[in-house]
């Protein structure tokens, strides 16, 4: 089995069933499969064959799906990248990936208009109006022909390369096989009870691992309908659920919190939704209760996993949120295992901090061109996540912080997340980040960066006083810096290495 065959099978089995819904058009599985065959023939005419990389620079559209599956049908490796990248970032990824073809959406043309002059060996293709020096998506599709293409790739052949978000520096290319993706797709289909009648709402970028592997691949696995939105706004989320009667949605916590505050939420019929799935960060009890009341639903699922893990990891079920909101769950999801280990690789006891390691068929094959980093991350089949956590007496896992973010001051380990969670409750704090700044005597000193809410004010002495009764004195930041906003990557993760580098 391979990913291309998933679609081909649905094209035969569910030929007349709706596969894709967009703002202005629907497409059946039979139509989608035929479009994929035609575009695959078009790519083949450009010289794409097994093992070649095709970079995909598009929002969530049917053109994205066609390019994705057409590349896989040829045995190529699809490289989806964020629609929010700059020309410089794209140039780095094009060079690093050695992509043979780059396919873009016309609305993103200005971000990459200069690339053909820098990459003479890459074929550039865009949707919409024809531009000199660029191939036409529509021409490739219309002229590709209906010649059947048998996808001969095996489960262990490479299928996809996703770039990590780059929170610690240059993004790394994470390579996945068909087996990896099929494993996590099966997990999500089972754990989230996906069926042919299910309708997936895709608003988070399909260039990221969870929307792509957990929802696009899993939805295709069962023959569900994909409802595509090229962007996210709270109002659009609520409108789309009501209009399309969707059943499953994956979003970052901020997407839910913003939507819960939208004035129109009380007027929308969201009763079709059976699975509100969030990931990227756990939510506390106060936030979960707020969301449950706003969405009039208790069907919230927290999923935890890294890109490098497929992503696969753990999940917190709806009925567990009442007592354990903020936890990532107490068991690994289907097809995965979890352990907490110390620096020696030994399992830690209940209540002791340890690094989360994951094992399963969803784990990446390797980092592209980085054997040393691959060896550091994958050991004896286990993926070392870099996330530190504790397990409580009931067996639930609680993420403490990123291992790389841990501060060592005077030989004492300090976890910034603990301080951030307390500091963020101060009425003047909009958002905050805590890092370890180099110190001549102590090794590192605790330093906080704070964005203040509009109309509010506070100073260093007030923040220190606020923290004194809530955290140990050695955890209280020695320095506070006020900034307009924290630096973030396209997925919303805070770029702490920027703060360390700049020392505002």
N, C-alpha and C positions, 0 to 999 in steps of 0.2 A: 504494500500500500504506500502511496505517496500523496502529497497535498493536491496535485493536479487531478489525480484519480478521484478524490473526494468530490470535486466539482463535476467531473465527467460522469460519475455515477449518479449524482443528483440530476444532471442534465437528462439522463435516461429515466431515472426513477420518478423524478418530480418535474417532468418536462413543462407542464403547464402551471406549476405552482410559482407564486411570486417569490423571487429571490432577493430583489432589490427594490426599495422604494426611495425616491428622491423627491425634491420639491416639485419638479415638473414632469417626472416620468417614473414608470414602474418597469421592471424587467423580470421575466420568468427565468427559472433555472435553465430551461432549454435555450432561451435567447442568450443568456449570459455565457453558457458553454460555447455556443456558436461564435459569439463575439470574441471569446478568448482564443478559439482556434484560428480565427481570421487574424487577430493581432499577433498571435504566435508565429503565423506564417509571415507576417510583415517583419517581425523581428528577425526571423530566420533569414529573410532576404537581405537584412543588414549585416548578416554574418554571426548572429548570436547562436551559440551552441552550448552543449553541456559544459558546466563549470564557469561560463562567462558571467560577469556581474552586470546587472542592470540597476542603475540608481533611479529611485522613484521619488520625485519632489512634488507632492500633491496634497491637497486637503482630502477630506473624506468624500469621494465621489465615485460613481460607477467606473470612471476612467482609471481610478486607483485600483479597483478590483480587477478590471480587465488586464491591466499591466502586470499586476501581482501574479495572477494565475497563468497568464501567457508566458511569463518568464519561467515559471516553474514547469510549465508544460514542455518547454525546450530543455529542461534539465539545468537551466541557468540558476544563478544565485541572486535573489532579489535583495536590494539594499534600500529600504525605505528610510528617508530622512525627514526631519521635522520641517514643516512648512514655514517655520519662523526663523530659519537659519539665515545668516547673512552671506553675502557673496564670498567673503574670506573663509567662513566656516565650510561652505560648500566646496570651495577650492581645495581645502585640506582633505576633506573626505573623498573627493574625486581622485585626488592624487594617491591617498592612502589605499583606497579600495581597488584602484586600477580598473574601474568600471569601463565597460566597452561602450555602453549606451546610457544616456541620461534622458529620462522622460519627465516633463514638467507640465504643470497646469498653466494656462495662459495668464491667470491672475497673479502668478508668482514670477512672471517673466522679468520684471525689472530687477529682481534680486540676483538674477544669474545671466543677464544679457551679455555680460562681458566674458563669460566663461569660454565660449568657442574659440576665441582668439588665444586663450592660454592653453587649451587642451586640443591640439590638432588631431589626436588619435581617437578622440571620443566623438561618437555620433550623438547629436543633440536633437531631441524631438519634443514638440510642444503641441498642446491642444489649441483650437481656435484659429485665428487669423494667421495666414502663412507669413513667415519672416525669412528673408534671405539668410542662408547658412544654417537654417534649422529644418529638420524633417517635420512632416505634418502627421500628427496622431491620426487624424481622420483619414488621410490618404493611405497610411499604412493599414488601417482597419478596413477600409473599403476595397483596397486592392490586394489584400493579403491572400484572399482565396479561401475556399472551404476544404482544402486538402487535409484529411484527418492526420493528426500527429499523435502517435503513440508515445506516451511519456514512459521512458524506460528506467527512470531513476529508482534506486532502491532506498529502503528506509534509512540506511546509514549514509547515503549521499547528502552532501551539503545542500541546503535549501535557501537559507536566509542569513543575512548579516545585519545586525542592528548595532548602532553606535550607542555606547553608554552616554549618560547625560553629562559626563565631564565635570562632576562637582569637585574633583581633586586635580584637575588639569586637562590635558588633551583627551578627547573621547577615544575609547578603545572600540575596535570592531569585534563584536561577539558573534561567532559562527554557530549556527544551529543546523542539525540534520533534520530530515523529514521525521525520523523517529522521535527526536526531542519535541517537535511541535505537535505531532500526533498524540504524544503522551500527555502533554498539558491540556490539549484540546479535549481529550477524553475525560481528564480529571474535571475540567470545568463543566462539561456537559452533564456529568453524573452529579457532581456536588451542587450544581445550580439547577438541576432538573430541567434541562433544555429538551425540547421536543420539536417535531416538525411544525407544530402550531405556534411555537414561540416566535417573538419578534424582538430582535436585538436593536437597541437604539445606540448608534455609533456617533458620539459627539466628541469624545476624547480622541486625539490624533492617532490614526492607525499606524503611524510611524513608530509608535511605542509598543513595547512588548505585551503589556496586559490587554489593551484594546485589540492588537493584532492577533496574538496567539490564543488568548483566553476567550475572546468574543468573536472575532471574525472566523478563526479556524474552528472553534468549537461550534459556532452557529452553523457553519457549512457542514461540519461533521454530522449534524443531525438533520440538516435540510431546513433550518429555520429561515425566517425572512430578515434581511439586513436593511434597516432604516438609516439612511446616511444623511448626516448634516456636516457641511464643511466648516462649521464654526460652532462655538458654544457661547450662549448668553443664558442667564437664568430664565428670562421670559421665553426664549426659544426652546429650552429644555421642557418647560411645562406645556408649552403649545404643542410640541412634537409628540409627547406622551399622549396627550388627549386626541390629537388628530390621527395618529397612526395606531393607537391602542397597543402600545408596546408593552412587553412583559419583563425585559431585562435591560438594565443600564449599569455601566461601569463608569465611575467618575472619581476624581480626586476629592478629598474631603471638602476643599474650598468650593467645589461646584455645588455640593449639597447645601452648604451653609449659605452661600449667596442666593441660591434658588429658594431656600426656606424663608429668606427675608423679602422675596419679591412680592409686591402687593397683590399680584394676580393669582397667587397660589390658592387662595380660598375660593376662587371662581372656577378652578380647573377640575376636571374629572380625571383623577389619576388612578382610578380603581383597577385598571387593567394590569398595573405593575405588580408582579409577584416577587421580583428580586431586585432590590436596590443594593448594588455592590460597590463598596469603596475600598481603596487601597492607596499605598504611598505613605500613609501615616495613620496610626490609630486615632480614634476619637474618644474623648472623655465622656463620662456619664451626663454631664450638663449639656454637652453638644448633641449627644445622641437623643436625649429627651426632647430637646428643642426641635430636632429634625423629625422625630416621630410625630410630634404634635402638628408641625407645619405640614408634613406630607400625609398626615392621617394614616400612617402605616407603621407597623412594627417589623416589616420584612427587610431589615438591613443586615447585610453580611459584610464583615471585614475580611479581606484577603491579604496575606503577607507573602512576599516572595521577591527575589531579585531578578533583574533582566537575565543575568547569567544562569539563573535556575529555571528559566523557561518562559515566564516565571511560575514556579510552583513552590509551595511552602506550607503555610498553615491557614486556618480560617476560624473566625469567630461567628457562630451561628446566631440568628435572631434571638432565640430564647436565652442565650447566654449574655446578652447585652445588659440585662437588668442588674446583674451582679458583677460582671467582669468587663464592662465597657472600658476601653483603654488597653485591654489585653489583645494579643494577636491569636488567642485560642489556646487549646490544650492538646491538640493533635495535629499531626501532619495531614495534609490533604491526600486524596487518592494518588497513588503512584509516587509518593514522597515519604522520606523519613527525616526526623530532626533530632539533633543532640545539642547540648550546651557543653563546651569544653574549655579547659584552662589553657595556658600557654604551652603545657606539655602534651596537649591533646587528650587529657583525661576528663571524663565526665565530671561535672561539678555537682555538689549536693543542693538540695532544695534551699532557696534563699541566697545562694552564692552567685555572683556574676560570672558569666561565661560567654564565649563567642558562639553564636548560632552557626551550626554547620548543617547542610542539607544534602541528602542523597536521593537520586531518582533519575529516571530516564529523560527528564526534562532538562537536566543540567547541560550547559553548553558543551560543544565539542572542544573549543579553544578560543583564545583571543587571536585574532588574525595578526601574524607577524610578531607576536610577543610571547615566545616560549617561556621566558623566565617568569613573567606575570601569570601565565597560565599555570605553571608549576606551583606558584605561590598560592593560587586560588583553588586549584583542583588537586586533592591529595587522597589517594586510595579510594577514588570514587566519591569523595565528599567535597562539597563546595563550601569553602570558608567565606562566610558572608561579610565579615567585618562588623557585624551588628552585635552589640553586647546586650545580654538579656538576663533576667532572673526567672526562675520557675517557682510559683507560690505553692503553698501546702495542698492546694486543690489540683495542681498540675498545670496551671495556666501560665503561659509565657508572657513576660512583660519586657518590651524593649527598653533598655536604659539609654543607649547612645551608640553612635558609630565608634568603632574601635579607634579609627584614625583621628576622631575628634576628642578622644580622651586626653585630659590635661594631666601632666605629671609635674606637680609643684612640690619641691622639697622631698621628693620620693613618695608623695601621696597621690593616689589615683583620684581624679575628680571628673565626674561625668557632666558635661555642660547641659545636657537636656534637663537634668534635675533642677538646675538653677533657672534655666529658661522657662520651665513650666511654672515656677513660682513667680518669677519676675513679670511674666506676661499677664498675671492677674492684677498688677498695679493699674489703677484707673487711668493713668496717663500714658501707658505703654500700648502702642499699636502693634508692634512686633519687635522681637529682640533676638539676638544671637550672642552666644558666649564662646570665646575661643581662648586658647593658651598663647599668650604673647611671650617671645623669648625674654629670659631674665638672667642676668649675669650670675646671680647667686643661687636662685631657686630653680633654675632650669626653665620653668615657665611660670607666668603669673596670670591669674584669672582676669580676663578683660571682657567687658560687655559692650555691645553695640545696640543702640536703641533708636527706633523710630517712634516719635511722640505723636499721639493722636491730635488731630486738629482742635485748636482751642484749649488744649491742656498744656500744663507746664510742670516740670519737676526737675530736681537737680541731684547731683551725686550723693549728697548727704541724706536726702529723702529716700533714695533708692536703697542705700546701705541700711538705713534704719528700718525700712520695710522688710528687708531680707533677714535682719538679725534674729528674729524670733522664729524664723521659718527654715533656715538652713544653718549648718555648722559654720563657725566664723571663718574657717580656712577656705570655704567655698564661696564666700562673698567676694565679688569682683573688686580688685584693687583700683581698676580704672573703668570709667564709663565714657563712651563716646556717643554723641547724638548725631544721627545721620538721617537724611530724608527718607530713604528706603533701603532695605537690605538687597544686596545683589542676588539675583536668582537666575536659574537656567530656564529654558522654554517649558519644562514640566513643573516649574514652581519651586524646585528645591533650592535651598539657600546655598550660595557658593562661598563657603567659609574660607576656601583658599584665597579668594580675592581679599577678604578682610585681613587674613594673615599677611598677605603680600603687601597690601597698601598701608596697613597700620594707620588708619585714618586719624 
